[in-house]
Amino acid sequence: MGELVADKHVRYIIMAEKKKESFETLVMDHLRMNGAYWGLTTLTLLDKLGSVSVDEVVSWLMTCQHESGGFAGNTGHDPHVLYTLSAVQILALFDKLDILDVGKVKACL
């Protein structure tokens, strides 16, 4: 059995996030929060979470939060419980749960 080439996986995950011009990316725009969660979880498992900018990810993530407290799959989309879960999980990966208004998120759910 071959050896896991972690750096290739890291490059692919980062490239997939940066690729914003393709048709596929456009039609899946509303699913970005879930994709971010799975990509960041993969980086965590590979011990490569430091390959991404925490500030950039958290800044984008917070633009997805609505007044209701829920999170959307991407900026400009409607909030949903699934995207809210992914947002909370991403913040947990980065140890940034303290920036959440827990009462607001809880009220949304």
N, C-alpha and C positions, 0 to 999 in steps of 0.2 A: 504494500500500500504506500502511496506517495505521501510526501510531507506537505502539510498545509502551508501555502505561500501567502501569509497574512497580508503582506504589503500589497499584493495584487488585489486582494479583496478590499482593502482600505481605499486604494486608488479608484476602484470601480464604484464603491459607495459614494465617495466624494464627487466623482465625475457625474454620477446619476443625479445628484442634487444640483450640480451646477448647470446641467443641460436643460435649458429652459425654452429652446426654440423649436423643438420637435413637435410633431402632431400628437404623439403619444403623451408627451408632457402636458400639452394643452388640454387634452381630454381627461387627464387624470389630475388636473390642478386641484380639484376639490378633495382629493385623497392625500394631499401632501403631508398632513399631520401624521397620518398612519405610516406613511413611507418613512418619514423622519424618525418616528419611534423605532421602527424595525431596523433601519440603518444604524441608528445610534446604539441600539441594543447589540447589534452585531459588532460594532466597534468596541463596545464594552467587553463583550466576550473575548475579543481578540486583544484586549488590553491596549486599545488604540484610541480611546475616546478623546485623548489629547490631540488627535489629528484635526479636530474641528474647533472653531472659535466658540467658546461658551457664550460670550457676549452676543455674537451674531445670531446664534440659534435662539437664545432666550429673547432677544430683541424681536426677532421675527415671530416667535411663538406668542408673545404678548400682544402683537398686532392682530392676532386671531381671536382674542377674547372679546366677547360682546358685553354690552351693558348688563345683560341678564346674568353674567357670571360664567356662562358656558363658552366653550371654545369651538371655533369652526375648523374645518379641514384645511383652510388656507385663508389668507386675508381676503375679505370681501365676500365670503360665503356664510351660510347660516350655521349657527351653533348646533351641536348634536352631542348626545351623551358619549358616543364612541370617541369623538375627537377630543372631548373634555378629558376622558380617561387617558388618552394618549398624551395630551398636554401635561397632565399631572405626572404621568410616568416619566416623561422627558425631564421635567423639573426635578423629579426625584433622582434621576441618573446624574444630574449635575449638582445635586445637593442644594437646590435653589427653591425648595418648597416654601421658604420663608417669604418669598415675594408674592405668594398667592393671598388673596382675600378669601380665606376659607369659607367665611359666612356667605359670601356672594356666590361662590361655586356651589356650596351646599344648597342654597336657596334655589339655584337653577335646576339642580338634580331633583 
